[in-house]
Amino acid sequence: MNMPNIIFFIIAIVAIFIIGKIFAWPLKVLLNLIVNGIAGGILLWLINLVGGNFGLVIPINAITALIAGILGIPGVLFLIILNYLR
């Protein structure tokens, strides 16, 4: 192997590594949204299940599901606070 082939090989390996990193970032964000959405949905369901006995009911609609899905557990806590403020 001559020197230009070795340099090209090294550049190709670095380029593949950089492209892999670029595509991994959105995947992490998507995975984080999925985990937050599942945790928020389960927590909303549990709050309605248990809180119904105490008068704490958060209606599950598009807005509350979106807040709980994007923000996760802090979003559900925000919804509880908003429920007490109204």
C-alpha positions in Angstrom: 0.0 0.0 0.0 1.2 3.4 -0.8 0.9 6.5 1.3 -2.2 8.1 -0.5 -4.2 4.9 0.0 -3.4 4.9 3.8 -4.4 8.6 4.1 -7.6 8.0 2.2 -8.4 5.0 4.5 -7.8 7.0 7.6 -10.0 9.9 6.3 -12.8 7.4 5.4 -12.7 5.9 8.9 -12.9 9.3 10.6 -15.8 10.3 8.2 -17.8 7.2 9.1 -17.2 7.9 12.8 -18.5 11.5 12.4 -21.5 10.4 10.4 -22.4 7.8 13.0 -22.2 10.4 15.8 -24.5 12.8 13.8 -27.1 10.1 13.3 -26.9 8.9 17.0 -27.9 12.3 18.4 -31.5 12.3 17.0 -31.9 8.7 18.1 -31.1 9.6 21.7 -33.6 12.4 21.6 -36.3 10.1 20.1 -35.6 7.4 22.7 -35.8 10.0 25.5 -39.2 11.2 24.2 -40.5 7.7 24.1 -39.4 6.9 27.7 -40.8 10.2 28.9 -44.1 9.6 27.1 -44.5 6.1 28.6 -43.6 7.3 32.1 -45.9 10.3 31.8 -48.8 8.2 30.5 -48.4 5.5 33.2 -48.2 8.2 35.9 -51.3 10.0 34.6 -53.2 6.7 34.7 -52.0 5.9 38.2 -52.9 9.4 39.4 -56.4 9.1 38.0 -56.7 5.6 39.5 -55.6 6.5 43.0 -56.5 10.2 43.0 -60.0 9.5 42.0 -60.7 8.4 45.6 -59.4 11.8 46.8 -61.0 14.1 44.2 -57.8 14.4 42.1 -58.6 13.6 38.5 -56.6 14.9 35.6 -58.6 14.4 32.3 -56.6 12.6 29.7 -56.9 14.5 26.5 -54.6 15.7 23.7 -53.1 18.6 25.7 -52.5 16.7 29.0 -51.1 13.7 27.0 -48.8 16.0 25.1 -47.5 17.7 28.3 -47.0 14.4 30.1 -45.4 12.9 27.0 -42.9 15.6 26.3 -42.0 16.5 29.9 -42.5 13.1 31.5 -42.8 13.1 35.3 -42.2 16.9 35.8 -45.0 17.5 33.3 -47.4 15.3 35.3 -46.4 17.3 38.5 -47.1 20.5 36.5 -50.6 19.2 35.6 -51.3 18.3 39.3 -50.3 21.9 40.3 -52.5 23.3 37.6 -55.3 21.2 38.7 -55.1 22.6 42.2 -54.8 26.2 40.9 -58.1 26.1 39.0 
